[in-house]
């Protein structure tokens, strides 16, 4: 699947968000987790990629199957303050 620059930017943004599961990226852009990892590796600086991988590895909010049922949205309530 070929992504536009805007789509790549949005995938990267979604991947960085702690509460956006990989399944949401797959539903919206058709990219499996492994493809998101490849995209992140190719678009981020090596240090940024390592930091991101360390953050998302084992994070239960990034996977719907192991996500706690209380997490029902893709962002923290305090993330978008008015």
Secondary structure by P-SEA (a helix, b strand, c coil): ccccaaaaaaaaaaaacccccaaaaaaaccccaaaaaaaaaacccaaaaaaaaaaacccccccccccccccccccccccccc
